[in-house]
Amino acid sequence: MRTFAHSAFFILSTGHVAQAFAPSATFSRRANPLSMVVDDKTEVREYFNTEGFSRWNKIYSESDEVNTVQLDIRNGHDQTIQKIINWIDDDGDIKGKTVCDCGCGVGSLAIPLAQMGAEISASDISDSMSNEAGRRAKELGITNAKFYTSDLESVEGKYDTVTCVDVAIHYPTEKMGEMIEHLCSLADDRVIFSFAPKTWYYVGLKKIGELFPGPSKTTRAYLHEEQFVRACLEKAGFEIAREEMTGTNFYFSRLLEAKRA
C-alpha cells in the first residue's frame, strides 16, 4: 500500500511509459459499493504481489531502471516523505514514541522514522511489499520496526502517531469516511494522512489518463474532496495542525497532520 500507495498519485500515463491507475475497463457504474471495495482490494493485492511489485520497487529505490514518468513519481513521493520527516524532526520528540504506518510499501517512511528512534509497526496489503520493507530494514540493522501483511481495516492497537501516505488513491469515495475513522481510532495523538485532492484540474488529468489505459493498468484511482476529508478528521475529534501540497508533472498529494483536539 503505498500499494494502497504505490499508486503515488500518478494519473496521467500512456501505454509506453509507467502504467498504473486509470479505471479498469470492466468497471460498471452500477456496481454494488461493497463488491467494488472487495474488487479494489483484490486488484491491489494481486497487482502489488506480482508485476506491480517489480515496477514500484524500482520506483521506490535508487534504481536507474525507470523512465521519465516513473522518475517524476519517485521525486514527488520523496518530497512528501521528506515533508513528514521535517515535521517530525522539528518536533524533536519521536524517539521512543509508537508509530503505526498503514500501507507502508517498501518502508519509505517507516524506515527513516525507525532510524529516528520511533517504535514502528508497519503493514501493507501486499506480502511482497511488506517483506521487501522488512528486508531493507534488516539490511540497515534496524531492530525497532515490525513489518507485516494486513489490509488497513484489520490493523489494530493504539499508537502515538498513525501515518497513511499515498494510500487513499485506492479507496472509493463511499469508503473514505470509514477509512479515516478507523485510522483516527488507532491514534492517541495524531494522524498524518495524504490523498489526491479532487479538483477540476486533477479530474481533467485523470480523464486524459483514462484515454490511454494500457494493458497493465489494473487498479482504479480515486480522487477525494478535500472538504470531506477535513470534515471526517474533525468528526473523529482531530484538528489540522499542519498541511502541505506536493505537485509534480505526474504526482500530486495533499498532506495533512491532524492532532487530537
C-alpha positions in Angstrom: 0.0 0.0 0.0 2.0 2.9 -0.8 0.3 -0.1 -2.5 -2.5 1.3 -1.3 0.1 3.7 -2.0 2.4 2.6 -4.6 0.0 4.5 -6.6 1.9 7.6 -5.9 -0.9 9.8 -7.2 0.1 9.2 -10.8 -2.9 9.7 -13.0 -1.5 10.6 -16.4 0.2 7.8 -18.2 0.4 6.2 -21.6 0.9 2.7 -22.9 4.6 3.1 -23.5 5.5 4.6 -20.1 4.8 3.5 -16.5 1.2 2.4 -16.3 -0.9 2.2 -13.2 -4.1 3.7 -12.1 -6.7 4.6 -14.7 -10.0 2.8 -14.0 -10.4 -0.7 -15.3 -12.4 -1.1 -18.5 -14.5 -3.7 -16.7 -15.8 -1.2 -14.1 -19.5 -0.7 -14.0 -21.0 2.5 -12.6 -23.9 0.4 -11.3 -21.7 -1.9 -9.3 -22.6 -2.7 -5.8 -20.4 -0.5 -3.5 -19.4 -3.4 -1.2 -18.4 -5.6 -4.2 -16.4 -2.6 -5.6 -14.4 -2.4 -2.4 -13.7 -6.1 -2.5 -12.7 -5.9 -6.1 -10.5 -2.9 -5.5 -8.8 -4.7 -2.6 -8.3 -7.9 -4.6 -6.9 -6.0 -7.6 -4.4 -4.0 -5.4 -3.3 -7.1 -3.5 -2.7 -9.2 -6.6 -1.1 -6.4 -8.6 1.4 -5.4 -5.9 2.3 -9.1 -5.3 3.1 -9.6 -8.9 4.1 -7.2 -11.7 3.3 -4.1 -9.6 5.8 -5.1 -7.0 8.6 -5.1 -9.6 7.6 -1.8 -11.1 7.1 0.1 -7.8 10.0 -1.5 -6.0 12.2 0.2 -8.7 10.4 3.5 -8.4 10.8 3.4 -4.6 14.6 2.8 -4.8 17.6 4.3 -6.4 17.3 2.0 -9.5 18.2 3.5 -12.8 15.7 1.2 -14.5 12.9 3.8 -14.5 11.5 6.0 -17.2 10.9 9.8 -17.1 7.3 9.4 -15.7 8.4 6.9 -13.0 11.3 9.2 -12.0 8.9 12.1 -11.7 6.7 10.0 -9.4 9.7 8.9 -7.3 10.7 12.6 -6.9 7.1 13.6 -5.9 6.8 10.7 -3.4 10.2 11.5 -1.9 9.1 15.2 -1.4 6.1 14.1 0.5 8.1 11.7 2.7 10.7 14.4 3.4 8.0 16.9 4.4 6.8 14.4 7.0 10.3 13.8 8.3 10.9 17.5 8.5 7.7 17.9 10.6 8.8 15.2 13.0 12.3 16.4 13.1 11.2 19.9 14.0 9.1 18.5 16.9 12.2 16.6 18.2 10.2 14.1 20.3 9.7 11.0 18.2 12.3 8.8 20.0 10.6 6.1 21.9 7.1 7.0 20.5 5.0 4.4 18.7 4.1 4.9 15.1 1.7 2.8 13.0 2.4 3.1 9.3 -0.6 1.8 7.3 0.2 1.0 3.7 3.9 1.1 4.3 5.0 -0.1 0.9 8.7 -0.8 0.9 9.3 1.2 4.0 9.9 4.7 2.5 8.6 6.4 5.6 8.7 3.6 8.3 12.4 3.0 7.9 13.6 6.7 8.4 11.2 7.1 11.3 12.7 3.9 12.9 16.2 5.4 12.3 15.0 8.5 14.2 14.1 6.3 17.2 10.4 5.6 16.8 9.0 2.2 17.6 7.4 1.2 14.3 4.5 -1.2 13.5 4.1 -1.1 9.7 1.8 -3.0 7.4 0.9 -3.4 3.8 -1.8 -5.3 1.9 0.9 -6.9 -0.3 3.2 -9.7 1.0 5.8 -8.6 -1.5 5.9 -5.1 -0.3 5.9 -5.7 3.4 8.6 -8.4 3.0 10.7 -6.0 1.0 10.3 -3.4 3.7 11.4 -5.9 6.3 14.4 -6.9 4.2 15.5 -3.3 3.7 15.2 -2.6 7.5 17.2 -5.7 8.4 19.9 -4.8 5.9 20.2 -1.4 7.7 20.4 -3.1 11.1 17.0 -1.7 12.3 15.5 -3.7 15.2 12.8 -1.3 16.3 10.4 -1.9 13.4 7.9 -4.7 12.7 6.6 -5.2 9.2 3.6 -7.4 8.4 0.9 -8.1 5.9 -2.6 -6.7 6.5 -5.3 -4.6 4.9 -5.9 -1.3 6.5 -9.2 -2.2 8.1 -7.7 -5.1 10.0 -4.9 -3.1 11.7 -5.4 -2.9 15.5 -3.8 -1.3 18.5 -3.1 2.1 19.9 -0.2 4.3 18.7 1.1 7.8 19.4 1.1 8.5 15.7 -0.7 6.9 12.8 0.6 7.5 9.2 -1.2 6.6 6.0 0.6 8.1 2.9 -0.4 7.7 -0.7 -2.9 5.1 0.1 -6.3 6.8 -0.2 -6.0 6.7 -4.0 -7.3 3.1 -3.9 -10.3 3.9 -1.7 -13.7 4.7 -3.3 -15.4 7.7 -2.0 -18.1 5.8 -0.1 -15.5 4.0 2.0 -13.3 7.1 2.6 -15.1 8.2 5.8 -14.8 4.7 7.3 -11.1 4.5 6.5 -10.4 7.9 8.1 -12.5 7.0 11.2 -10.5 3.7 11.6 -7.1 5.5 11.3 -8.2 8.0 13.9 -9.3 5.2 16.3 -5.8 3.9 16.3 -4.1 7.2 17.1 -3.7 8.6 20.6 -2.1 11.8 19.5 -2.0 12.4 15.7 -2.7 11.2 12.2 -0.6 12.0 9.2 -2.6 11.4 6.1 -2.3 12.1 2.3 -4.7 11.9 -0.6 -5.2 13.1 -4.1 -7.5 16.1 -3.9 -10.5 16.2 -6.3 -10.1 19.5 -8.2 -11.3 20.3 -11.8 -7.6 20.2 -12.9 -6.8 16.8 -11.5 -10.1 15.4 -12.6 -9.1 16.5 -16.1 -5.7 14.8 -15.9 -7.4 11.6 -14.7 -9.8 11.7 -17.6 -6.9 12.1 -20.1 -5.1 9.2 -18.5 -8.3 7.1 -19.0 -8.0 7.6 -22.7 -4.7 5.6 -22.7 -5.5 2.7 -20.4 -2.6 0.4 -21.4 -2.6 -3.4 -20.8 -1.2 -3.3 -17.3 -3.4 -0.6 -15.7 -5.0 -2.9 -13.2 -6.1 -0.7 -10.3 -8.5 2.2 -10.1 -7.6 5.7 -8.9 -9.9 7.7 -6.7 -9.7 11.4 -6.0 -11.3 12.9 -2.9 -12.9 16.1 -1.9 -10.6 17.9 0.5 -13.5 19.4 2.4 -14.9 15.9 3.0 -11.6 14.6 4.3 -11.2 17.6 6.7 -14.7 17.1 7.9 -14.1 13.4 8.6 -11.0 14.2 10.7 -12.9 16.8 12.6 -15.8 14.4 13.2 -13.3 11.9 14.7 -12.1 14.5 17.2 -9.0 15.8 15.3 -8.0 19.2 14.1 -5.5 20.1 11.3 -2.1 21.2 12.7 0.0 21.4 9.6 -0.5 20.8 5.9 1.4 20.7 2.6 0.8 20.1 -1.1 3.2 18.3 -3.4 2.7 18.5 -7.1 4.9 17.4 -9.9 4.0 16.5 -13.5 2.6 13.1 -12.6 2.2 13.1 -8.9 0.0 15.2 -6.6 -0.7 14.8 -3.0 -2.3 16.8 -0.2 -0.7 16.1 3.1 -2.4 16.7 6.4 -1.3 16.4 10.0 -4.3 16.2 12.3 -3.9 16.2 16.1 -6.4 15.0 18.6 -8.4 18.0 19.9 
